[in-house]
Amino acid sequence: MAKEKFERNKPHVNVGTIGHVDHGKTTLTAAMTRVCAEV
């Protein structure tokens, strides 16, 4: 079974966060993801 070639036609970004628990890392990442998705 031949695999189909995966096309990367959407821009992507890697986000790394460092910080203490409950300081908004997930909230910040979610907001950035939403903004990037709207572009």
N, CA, C and O atoms as a GROMACS GRO file, in nm:
protein
  156
    1MET      N    1   0.085  -0.118   0.000
    1MET     CA    2   0.000   0.000   0.000
    1MET      C    3   0.090   0.124   0.000
    1MET      O    4   0.168   0.145   0.092
    2ALA      N    5   0.078   0.206  -0.102
    2ALA     CA    6   0.158   0.327  -0.115
    2ALA      C    7   0.096   0.440  -0.033
    2ALA      O    8  -0.026   0.458  -0.032
    3LYS      N    9   0.182   0.514   0.034
    3LYS     CA   10   0.133   0.629   0.112
    3LYS      C   11   0.125   0.751   0.022
    3LYS      O   12   0.210   0.772  -0.065
    4GLU      N   13   0.020   0.830   0.043
    4GLU     CA   14   0.008   0.956  -0.031
    4GLU      C   15   0.104   1.058   0.028
    4GLU      O   16   0.131   1.057   0.148
    5LYS      N   17   0.154   1.146  -0.058
    5LYS     CA   18   0.244   1.250  -0.010
    5LYS      C   19   0.165   1.355   0.067
    5LYS      O   20   0.062   1.403   0.020
    6PHE      N   21   0.214   1.389   0.186
    6PHE     CA   22   0.150   1.489   0.270
    6PHE      C   23   0.193   1.627   0.225
    6PHE      O   24   0.312   1.657   0.219
    7GLU      N   25   0.095   1.711   0.192
    7GLU     CA   26   0.125   1.847   0.148
    7GLU      C   27   0.113   1.943   0.266
    7GLU      O   28   0.010   1.947   0.333
    8ARG      N   29   0.217   2.020   0.290
    8ARG     CA   30   0.214   2.122   0.395
    8ARG      C   31   0.182   2.256   0.329
    8ARG      O   32   0.271   2.330   0.290
    9ASN      N   33   0.053   2.284   0.318
    9ASN     CA   34   0.012   2.407   0.252
    9ASN      C   35  -0.038   2.513   0.350
    9ASN      O   36  -0.080   2.621   0.308
   10LYS      N   37  -0.035   2.483   0.479
   10LYS     CA   38  -0.073   2.582   0.579
   10LYS      C   39   0.051   2.622   0.657
   10LYS      O   40   0.138   2.539   0.684
   11PRO      N   41   0.060   2.750   0.694
   11PRO     CA   42   0.175   2.791   0.776
   11PRO      C   43   0.167   2.726   0.914
   11PRO      O   44   0.058   2.696   0.962
   12HIS      N   45   0.280   2.704   0.976
   12HIS     CA   46   0.281   2.644   1.108
   12HIS      C   47   0.381   2.717   1.197
   12HIS      O   48   0.474   2.783   1.149
   13VAL      N   49   0.360   2.702   1.326
   13VAL     CA   50   0.448   2.767   1.423
   13VAL      C   51   0.461   2.675   1.544
   13VAL      O   52   0.364   2.611   1.585
   14ASN      N   53   0.579   2.670   1.600
   14ASN     CA   54   0.602   2.595   1.724
   14ASN      C   55   0.606   2.694   1.839
   14ASN      O   56   0.677   2.795   1.833
   15VAL      N   57   0.530   2.665   1.943
   15VAL     CA   58   0.524   2.754   2.059
   15VAL      C   59   0.576   2.678   2.180
   15VAL      O   60   0.528   2.570   2.213
   16GLY      N   61   0.675   2.736   2.245
   16GLY     CA   62   0.726   2.678   2.370
   16GLY      C   63   0.710   2.778   2.482
   16GLY      O   64   0.745   2.895   2.467
   17THR      N   65   0.655   2.734   2.593
   17THR     CA   66   0.635   2.825   2.706
   17THR      C   67   0.700   2.766   2.830
   17THR      O   68   0.702   2.645   2.852
   18ILE      N   69   0.754   2.854   2.911
   18ILE     CA   70   0.814   2.815   3.038
   18ILE      C   71   0.756   2.907   3.144
   18ILE      O   72   0.747   3.028   3.124
   19GLY      N   73   0.717   2.852   3.255
   19GLY     CA   74   0.666   2.936   3.363
   19GLY      C   75   0.600   2.853   3.471
   19GLY      O   76   0.584   2.731   3.459
   20HIS      N   77   0.564   2.920   3.576
   20HIS     CA   78   0.503   2.855   3.691
   20HIS      C   79   0.359   2.816   3.660
   20HIS      O   80   0.296   2.874   3.572
   21VAL      N   81   0.309   2.718   3.733
   21VAL     CA   82   0.171   2.672   3.717
   21VAL      C   83   0.075   2.789   3.746
   21VAL      O   84   0.101   2.873   3.832
   22ASP      N   85  -0.035   2.792   3.673
   22ASP     CA   86  -0.141   2.893   3.689
   22ASP      C   87  -0.096   3.035   3.659
   22ASP      O   88  -0.146   3.130   3.719
   23HIS      N   89  -0.002   3.051   3.567
   23HIS     CA   90   0.041   3.185   3.527
   23HIS      C   91  -0.002   3.219   3.385
   23HIS      O   92   0.049   3.316   3.328
   24GLY      N   93  -0.094   3.142   3.327
   24GLY     CA   94  -0.155   3.181   3.200
   24GLY      C   95  -0.088   3.128   3.075
   24GLY      O   96  -0.112   3.182   2.967
   25LYS      N   97  -0.005   3.026   3.086
   25LYS     CA   98   0.063   2.973   2.967
   25LYS      C   99  -0.036   2.916   2.866
   25LYS      O  100  -0.027   2.943   2.747
   26THR      N  101  -0.130   2.837   2.915
   26THR     CA  102  -0.229   2.776   2.826
   26THR      C  103  -0.319   2.882   2.765
   26THR      O  104  -0.352   2.874   2.647
   27THR      N  105  -0.359   2.980   2.843
   27THR     CA  106  -0.443   3.088   2.794
   27THR      C  107  -0.372   3.167   2.685
   27THR      O  108  -0.432   3.201   2.583
   28LEU      N  109  -0.246   3.197   2.707
   28LEU     CA  110  -0.167   3.270   2.608
   28LEU      C  111  -0.153   3.190   2.479
   28LEU      O  112  -0.172   3.243   2.370
   29THR      N  113  -0.122   3.062   2.492
   29THR     CA  114  -0.106   2.976   2.374
   29THR      C  115  -0.237   2.964   2.298
   29THR      O  116  -0.238   2.967   2.175
   30ALA      N  117  -0.348   2.950   2.368
   30ALA     CA  118  -0.479   2.941   2.304
   30ALA      C  119  -0.512   3.070   2.229
   30ALA      O  120  -0.566   3.065   2.118
   31ALA      N  121  -0.482   3.185   2.289
   31ALA     CA  122  -0.508   3.313   2.223
   31ALA      C  123  -0.424   3.328   2.098
   31ALA      O  124  -0.472   3.375   1.995
   32MET      N  125  -0.297   3.290   2.106
   32MET     CA  126  -0.209   3.299   1.989
   32MET      C  127  -0.257   3.205   1.878
   32MET      O  128  -0.254   3.241   1.760
   33THR      N  129  -0.300   3.086   1.915
   33THR     CA  130  -0.351   2.990   1.817
   33THR      C  131  -0.475   3.044   1.748
   33THR      O  132  -0.489   3.031   1.626
   34ARG      N  133  -0.565   3.106   1.824
   34ARG     CA  134  -0.687   3.161   1.765
   34ARG      C  135  -0.655   3.273   1.668
   34ARG      O  136  -0.713   3.279   1.560
   35VAL      N  137  -0.564   3.362   1.704
   35VAL     CA  138  -0.527   3.474   1.617
   35VAL      C  139  -0.463   3.421   1.489
   35VAL      O  140  -0.495   3.468   1.379
   36CYS      N  141  -0.374   3.324   1.502
   36CYS     CA  142  -0.308   3.268   1.383
   36CYS      C  143  -0.406   3.195   1.293
   36CYS      O  144  -0.390   3.195   1.171
   37ALA      N  145  -0.509   3.133   1.351
   37ALA     CA  146  -0.608   3.060   1.272
   37ALA      C  147  -0.695   3.154   1.190
   37ALA      O  148  -0.746   3.116   1.085
   38GLU      N  149  -0.712   3.277   1.236
   38GLU     CA  150  -0.796   3.374   1.166
   38GLU      C  151  -0.725   3.439   1.049
   38GLU      O  152  -0.791   3.501   0.965
   39VAL      N  153  -0.596   3.427   1.041
   39VAL     CA  154  -0.518   3.492   0.935
   39VAL      C  155  -0.533   3.416   0.806
   39VAL      O  156  -0.476   3.455   0.704
   0.00000   0.00000   0.00000
